Amino acid sequence: MDRDLLDVKGRIFNIQRFSIHDGPGIRTIVFLKGCPLRCRWCCNPESQEWQIQTIVTAGVSKTVGNDVTVGEVLSEIERDRVYYSRSGGGGVTLSGGECLWQPDFSAALLRAAKEKGISTAIETTGYAEMDTIRRLLPYVDTVLMDIKHTDSAKHKEFTTRDNGLILENARHIAKEAKQLIIRTPVIPTFNDTEEEIRAIAGFARTLEDVTEMHLLPYHRIGSDKYAGLGRTYTMAHINVPEKAHMQRLLEVVNSTGLKGQIGG
């Protein structure tokens, strides 16, 4: 393998093993620093800023973020190869933050994993120039892309960015990626009505070769991190969706002809 490829540097804040929710099979998740969106419900607020930060939890200070090389991360990923094969198609998933905002590192890491025969996936907002996304796509087996809302103004109100670029990129990614799965975080007060989910599913149905849509129920995991970063969690008053409501939304997705699932 090209030594220059292994020496490419990036900034991450965690590597999580044995995930079953971020792509097919058992996955190793690499969490990258930096994201263009500021979703109110974000469970990884420490991922949003590129800068290395300090978070205080239970009175203990912890540094969040460290600079690593592709070679260093690849060594960690390879430790889990036995689990990938046993789970029937597991591999590595780049998450964040937003991997598209570290395109040099992300492309190099994905390429290195593919050269080692490891399946790859990315979790993405799709918020980047399409030329940047195309640098990664040749090395990605599965794109897990959030479509949070079809209404641009409401999308901007809750995430700080409108959705024009995201929706346009979804059309291109659907045509060019090996596999695109649409994922929608279901957030009360934002997008949890049957009408809103039907609109998102309707958009997903227009995307070439897209057959799956995953609904991700809102949760409060990670909400305590905001105080540790000196921030206020503005969603504290929001209740998690009831299972019966999620089931109704799943039926809405399935009624459009997509294969829906809760979680994923």
N, C-alpha and C positions, 0 to 999 in steps of 0.2 A: 504494500500500500504506500502511496505517495506520502513521504515524510511531511511535506508542506501541508497536506490535508490534515494530518494529525496535529499539527501545531497551531491551527486556527483557534483563536481564543473567543470565548463568549462569557456571559455573566448569567449565572443561575442562582436559585435560592433553595432548591431541594431536588432530591432524586427519591422517588417513591417506588417501592417494589410491590409486586403481587397485586396490582390493580386489576379488577375485572370490569371496570366501568368506562374505560377510555379507549375503546377499540376492541377488536376480536381477540379472544383468548386472554391469557395472563400477560399483563403489560408492565413494563418499567417506564415510569413517567418522569420526564426531565422537565422541571419547571424553570422557565426563563424569566429574567427581570425585564420590565418595561412593557407598557401597553398604552395604546392611544385612547382607549375608552376609560370612562370612570363610572361603570355600572353601579348603581346604588346598592345592589345586593351582593356585590363581589365578595366571594369567600376567601380570596387571596389578596387582600389590599396591599400586602407587602410586595406583590408582584408588579404593581402599577408603576412605581417610580424606577427609573434606570439606576439611580444612585444606590449605593450600598447604605443600608439603614440600620438603626438600632431599634429593636422592639422590646418592651418591658412586659413580661408576663409573670404573674405571681411574685412580683418584686425582683425578678431576675432579668438582667439585660442580656439580650442576645443580638449578635450581628446577623443581619439578613442580607445575603448576597455574597457571592465569591466568584472570582475570575478563574476559569478553567480552560483547558485545551480540549479539543475533540478527542485526542488520544486518551486523556484522563477519564472523560465521560464514557468513552467506548469500552474501556477496561471495566468500568462498573456495570455497564449494560451486559457485557459478555458473561459476567458471573451468573446471570439468570437464564442463559440459553437453554438449559435443561428444562426449565419450566415452560418456555415458549413451545417447544416441541410437544411436551406432554399435554398442553392445553389446546393443541390443534390450531396453530396459527397465531400465537402470541408474538409479542415483539416490543419495540420501543415506541412511545408516543411523546411528541414534544408538546408541552402545554405552557401555561404561564399565569400571568402575562400573555404576551403575544409573540410567537416565534417569528412572525413576519417582520418584526421590528429589530431582529438580529439576523438578517438574511445570510450574511457571510458564514456565521457560525452554524446556523440551522441547516443551510444547504450542505455544508461540509460534513456535519454530523450525520445527517440523513444519508448522504452518499457513502460515508464510511460504513454505516450500519448495513446498507444494501450490499456493499462489497464483501461484507462478512456473512451475507446470507440471512440477515435479520429483517423481519417484516417491520414496516414503518408506518406511522400515522402521525397526523398533526391535529390538534384542537385549535381552531382559529376563529377570530371574529371576521376575517376576510377584509379587514380594513388596512389596505396597502395598495400601492400601484400594482396593476396586473403584471407588469414586467417583473416586479419583485417576486410575486407569487410563482411566476413561471420558472424562476430559478430553482424553486424547491420541488415542483411537481414531478419531474422525472424520477425523483428518489422517494416518492410517497406512494404507499399502497392504498391508504385510506385517509380521506379528508373528512374530518368531523367539523362541520361549519355551523356556527350559530346564526339562525335567523330569528331575531328577537321580536320584531314587529314589522308590519307593512306600512304603518303610518310614520312618515318621516319626522313630523313635529314631536310626536310622543316618544319616538326613539331617541331624539336629541334631548328631550326633557329628562329622561331617566338614565342616559348613558353619556351625555355631553357631545355626542356626534350624531348627525343625521344618517340615514341608512342608504342614501343614493349610491355611494361607491360600493357598499356591501352587496346590495341587490344586483348591481351590474356585474360585479366580480363573480357572484354566484352563477350567473349565466355562463360565463367563460369557464369557470372551474368545472362546472357540470360537463362541459364538452371536452375538456382537456385532461381531467384527472382520471385515474384508474377507477376510483370509486369515491362518490360524494354522498355522505349521509348528513341530512339536515337535523340539527338539534335546536330545541327551543326551551330555554329556562322558563318555567311557568311561574310568573311573579304576580301575586295579588296586587290590585290597583294599577297594574301595568298592562298585562296581556292575558289574563286568566279567564276571559269570557269565551263562550263557545264561538261567538262571532269573530273574535280576534284570532283564535286558533284556527278557525276555518279559513280565514284570509291567509294566514301563513301557510297552511297546508295547500291552499289553492295556488299560491305562488310556487311552492315546492313542486307541485304537479307539473308546472310549466317547464321545469328544468330537465334537460336531456338526460335520460338514463337514471334519474333519481327515483328510487323506489321506497326509501326508508325515511321516517321522521321520528325522532326520539323526543319525548317530553320529559324534562328534568324538573321535578318538583322543587319549589323554593324551600330552602332550609336556612337555619341560623348558624350552621357550622362556620367557624371563622369570624363570627361577629365580635368576639372578645378581642380580636387582634387590633381593632380600630382604636380602642382606648390605649393599647400598648404602643401605638404609633402616634398618639396624641391627636386622634381624630374622633369624630362622632359618627356612630352608626345610625343612619337616619331611617332604617327599616325596622327598628326594634318593635314598633307597634303592629307590624304585619304578622298575621297568623299564617302558619304553613297550610297549604291546601289539603283538604280532607281527601281520603282515598276515593270516596264515592265521586267527588268532583273530578278528580284526575281520571277516573274511569270514564266519565262522560266525555271529557276532552279527548281521551283516546278513541272513543267511538266516533267522534267528529273526524279525527284524522283518518281512521280506517274507512269512513264513509266516502272519502275522496278518492279511494283506490290506492292510497299509500299503505305500506306496512308500518303501522305505528307500534311503539312500545313505550312503556314508562321506565325511565332510567336509561343508562347506557352511556 
